[in-house]
Amino acid sequence: MPGHRPHGQHAGLNPQVILDAAIDLADSQGLAALSMRRLGATLEVEAMTLYHYFPNKAALLDGIVERLVSAAELPIGTDTDWKDGLRRYARSGLDTLAAHPNLLPLMLSRPGTTAGNHRVMETLLQVLTRAGFDPCTALDLLYALNSLIVVHGAVRAGSDSPQPHGEEGQTSRLAELSPEDYPLLTAAARDSAGRGPTARFDAAVDALITGFAAARPTPHPKSAVQ
């Protein structure tokens, strides 16, 4: 087609450029607008050119999920405190989702089965097993933490909306209830006013980490020589 770049390797494309364009398209027009044809038009190539890099749309969506997961800060280094490392990983993951709210449905619906996602999980498991967790419990912790990140990402997206249906809007409505009928609920809502979903997320992450830390096997001291 006139005006389009040539096909294949001469198009100046690579998977990262395509993923960048796909994420930008979803950010600006919504996930439903993301199609191979529209993405090709954005990149000024035929849609078929994209299939040299991604065999189908499912592979493209998997690549987007991998990009979002890989954007989180990983606790690298043997001297990293595992608790602080997980807190940074969780907060950076939440911030990534906040930057791309239109992509939340992908994180909720698609399993992270790419090699990049596996490398992230392997790195986190290494940190946790060095901290004394057995691999099974470490994996349970990561699944729970990742679920927390995605769910709170959805809550944060709702709270950032101008409509009063997010978490802050709900808290405001609770504070307006009758204190005679709901003394504890209204007091809690008033005390937490302005705290925001991010502070609640940090508290939830701390509670999760504390709970799993308490469940770690305690090393048995060596028996004293009689």
C-alpha positions in Angstrom: 0.0 0.0 0.0 1.4 3.4 -0.9 2.9 5.3 2.1 3.4 2.1 4.1 6.9 0.9 5.2 8.2 -2.2 3.5 7.5 -5.6 5.0 9.7 -7.8 7.2 13.0 -7.0 8.6 13.4 -3.9 6.4 10.5 -2.3 8.1 12.7 -1.1 11.0 10.5 -3.1 13.4 11.4 -5.3 16.3 9.2 -6.9 19.1 10.0 -4.1 21.5 8.9 -1.4 19.1 5.7 -3.3 18.3 4.9 -3.8 22.0 5.6 -0.1 22.7 3.1 0.9 20.0 0.5 -1.7 21.2 0.7 -0.4 24.8 0.4 3.2 23.6 -2.6 2.3 21.5 -4.3 0.5 24.4 -3.5 3.4 26.7 -5.0 6.0 24.4 -7.9 4.2 22.8 -8.7 1.3 25.1 -7.9 -2.4 25.0 -10.8 -3.1 22.6 -9.2 -0.9 20.0 -6.1 -3.0 19.9 -6.1 -5.2 16.8 -3.4 -6.3 14.5 -4.8 -4.3 11.7 -5.0 -1.1 13.7 -1.6 -1.7 15.2 -0.2 -2.1 11.7 -1.8 1.1 10.6 -0.2 2.9 13.6 3.2 1.6 12.7 2.5 2.2 8.9 3.0 -1.4 7.9 0.6 -4.1 6.8 -0.9 -6.1 9.6 0.7 -9.3 8.1 4.1 -7.7 8.7 3.4 -8.0 12.5 3.1 -11.7 12.2 6.8 -12.0 11.5 7.3 -11.0 15.1 4.1 -12.3 16.9 2.4 -15.4 15.4 -1.0 -14.2 16.6 -2.7 -11.6 18.7 -2.6 -13.9 21.8 1.2 -13.8 21.6 1.1 -10.1 21.3 -1.1 -9.9 24.4 1.3 -12.2 26.3 4.1 -9.9 25.3 2.3 -7.0 26.8 1.7 -8.8 30.1 5.4 -9.8 30.1 6.4 -6.1 29.6 4.2 -5.0 32.5 5.5 -7.7 34.8 9.1 -7.1 33.9 8.7 -3.4 34.7 8.5 -4.1 38.4 11.6 -3.5 40.5 13.2 -6.8 41.4 15.2 -7.4 44.6 18.5 -8.2 43.1 21.6 -9.1 45.2 22.3 -11.5 48.0 22.4 -8.7 50.6 18.9 -7.5 49.8 16.5 -7.7 52.7 13.7 -9.9 51.4 10.9 -7.9 53.1 12.1 -4.5 51.7 12.6 -6.2 48.3 9.1 -7.5 48.2 7.7 -4.1 49.3 9.6 -2.3 46.5 8.5 -5.0 44.0 4.8 -4.7 45.0 4.8 -0.8 45.0 6.5 -0.7 41.6 4.1 -3.2 40.2 1.2 -1.2 41.4 2.7 2.0 39.9 3.1 0.2 36.6 -0.6 -0.8 36.6 -1.6 2.7 37.5 0.2 4.0 34.5 -1.7 1.6 32.2 -5.2 1.2 33.6 -6.6 0.1 30.3 -4.4 -3.0 30.4 -5.7 -4.2 33.8 -8.1 -6.7 32.1 -5.1 -8.5 30.6 -3.4 -8.8 34.0 -6.6 -10.2 35.4 -7.3 -12.7 32.6 -4.0 -13.9 31.1 -1.6 -16.2 32.9 2.0 -15.1 32.9 3.4 -18.0 30.9 6.2 -16.4 28.9 9.9 -16.9 29.5 10.3 -13.3 30.8 7.6 -13.8 33.4 9.2 -17.1 34.5 12.6 -15.3 35.0 10.9 -12.7 37.2 9.3 -15.5 39.3 12.6 -17.4 39.5 14.4 -14.3 40.7 11.8 -13.7 43.4 11.9 -17.4 44.5 15.7 -17.2 44.8 15.3 -14.3 47.2 12.7 -16.1 49.3 14.4 -19.4 49.5 17.6 -17.6 50.7 15.4 -16.1 53.4 14.5 -19.5 54.6 11.2 -20.3 52.8 10.7 -23.7 51.2 10.0 -23.4 47.5 6.3 -24.3 47.8 5.6 -21.7 50.5 7.6 -19.1 48.6 5.5 -19.7 45.5 2.3 -19.3 47.6 3.6 -16.0 48.8 4.3 -14.8 45.3 0.9 -15.8 44.0 -0.7 -14.0 47.0 1.4 -10.9 46.5 0.8 -10.7 42.7 -3.0 -11.1 43.3 -2.9 -8.3 45.8 -1.0 -6.1 43.3 -3.5 -6.7 40.5 -6.6 -6.3 42.6 -5.4 -3.1 44.3 -4.4 -1.9 40.8 -8.1 -2.2 39.8 -9.2 -0.5 43.1 -6.7 2.3 42.4 -8.0 2.7 38.9 -11.5 3.1 40.3 -10.4 5.5 43.0 -8.6 7.7 40.4 -11.8 8.0 38.4 -13.7 11.3 38.7 -16.8 9.3 39.5 -17.5 8.7 43.3 -17.6 4.9 43.0 -13.9 4.3 44.0 -12.6 3.5 47.4 -12.4 7.1 48.5 -16.0 7.7 47.5 -17.1 4.7 49.4 -15.2 5.8 52.5 -16.8 9.3 52.3 -20.3 7.7 52.1 -19.5 5.5 55.1 -18.5 8.6 57.1 -21.9 10.1 56.4 -23.8 7.2 58.0 -25.6 7.6 61.3 -23.0 7.3 64.1 -25.8 6.1 66.4 -26.5 3.1 64.1 -22.9 2.5 63.0 -20.5 4.0 65.6 -17.5 2.0 64.8 -18.0 2.1 61.0 -18.4 5.9 60.9 -15.5 6.5 63.3 -13.2 4.3 61.2 -14.3 6.0 58.0 -13.6 9.4 59.5 -10.2 8.4 60.9 -9.1 7.0 57.5 -10.3 9.9 55.4 -7.6 11.0 53.0 -5.5 7.9 53.7 -6.0 6.7 50.1 -5.8 3.3 48.5 -2.0 3.3 48.3 -1.6 3.5 52.0 -4.1 0.6 52.4 -2.1 -1.3 49.8 1.1 -0.8 51.8 -0.6 -2.0 54.9 -2.0 -5.1 53.1 1.5 -5.9 51.7 3.0 -5.6 55.2 0.4 -7.9 56.7 1.0 -10.5 54.0 4.7 -10.4 54.5 4.4 -10.6 58.3 2.0 -13.5 58.1 4.2 -15.5 55.8 7.3 -14.6 57.8 5.7 -16.0 60.9 5.0 -19.2 59.1 8.6 -19.8 58.0 10.2 -22.9 59.5 12.4 -22.0 62.5 15.9 -23.5 62.1 16.5 -26.0 64.9 19.7 -25.2 67.0 22.3 -27.9 66.9 22.1 -30.2 69.9 24.6 -29.4 72.6 27.4 -31.8 73.0 26.8 -33.9 76.2 
